[in-house]
Amino acid sequence: MPQPREEPVVVRIDEFWGMSEGERKSVDAVTCATVGLMSGVYAVISARVTEPGEVRRFDHVILGKTRLPVGPCPNERLGMVEFLLPATVPSDPPAPEILRRLASGREVDLVVVDDEGREHEATIGPEDVDRAMLRSTRTCIRNYHAFVNTGDEPVNTIFSPKPLGPGEATFSGCGGYNPLEHDPNLELHRPGRRVLFCGAPAVITGEGTRSSHEKPNLALSADLMECDPRFMGAFRTSAGYENIAGVASAIALTPETEPLLDVKHEDCTLPVVRIEDRSPLTETDYGAVWKDEEVRWDPGACEGCDRCALEEVCPYPYGTIKDGECFHCGLCVSVCPAVSADLGEVPTGDGTVEVIARESSAFKAKKLMEKAVEAVEEGLLEPLEPSQR
């Protein structure tokens, strides 16, 4: 009689695609993930900012020049403030960077104004935070969009790291890596089940806003202080900073799930829309755009420019391809001879246009899949099965 395996055999979905039928028989679960710009994220933070009894209650919080409401609990005379921080609220530093700093164990400066108008400067770090909940109104959207500028003028938009010029395209979404491409009817990703949200164990609370049969998405809740900074943070777009987030899940390999897990990039529809009004142009698939998932850097081709164009255009604040820390959006391909990647092209109905950047990272999605593999092996994440309700 064969001995039962002590640990489950878990693989990334890109590894699963390359396996033979015989190799798949040893697999227990497959991890999937998507990482990219996801604006529907916010945090509820409760932290001590004064001594007990010093303030009756607080009125609002100021981050940079941005005023944030407190509550819903007043925490009267406890010296604690509770406030909501949307990832898209304008602030200095950017709100996504504040979330990343807290998750990294770093401190954040803020000003808290009490109900008598007095300002209290505070610096909060992990030891000051009583609770920090990371929530999403919608994440992990299936089949997002490619955006094309069909006009005559550049467009400032959150969907492009630079003004999107006439005849240029960008896109969002990790295609076949996205967990919901393998669960389009949300039969596995149900309320109460666990996934990883920005690297932290998270609970699915339901479908997110604007979720539909064609484009389902998830609402999630996790502990901000357990998040992995690699899968969160700020990304500069031509219309301001946006939020990076990642979602991963593990799907049990069963006769019911195997056909769905075989869905690859080229099997995933990518709608193409006008950036001006999001009206549909045509559609393609993610195989047409996820050609080179990684941007390549050739130090030998570097011309040693006095002002490095690569560094100047990079929208990722945490490092470039030169130092090994990169989002792999591909924007630098057009400005630096030492950088190369095939970003693909999308149809418009009248022809095709080249992709100049992507706002999702298949490279980081693979890293998040690896973290999900470890989470299953450590018992932190349970593979989703069809029978679970």
Secondary structure, DSSP 4 states (H G I P E B T S, - for coil): -PPPPSS--EEEHHHHHT--HHHHTT--EEEEEEEEE---EEEEEEEE-S-TTS-S-EEEEEETTEEEEB-SS--TTTTEEEEEEETTS--SS-HHHHHHHHHTT--EEEEEEETTS-EEEEEE-TTTEEEEEEEESSBS-SS--EEE--SSS-B--TT-SS-B-TT-EEE---GGGSGGGG-TT-SSS-TT-EEEETTEEEEEEEE-TT--SSS--EEEEEEGGG--GGG-EEEEETTEEEEEEEEEEEEE--TTTHHHHT--GGGSEEEEEETTT--EEEEEEGGGT-S-SS-EE-GGG----SS-HHHHH---TT--GGGT------GGGGT-TTEE----EEE-SSSEEEEEEESB-HHHHHHHHHHHHHHHHTTSSPPB-TT--
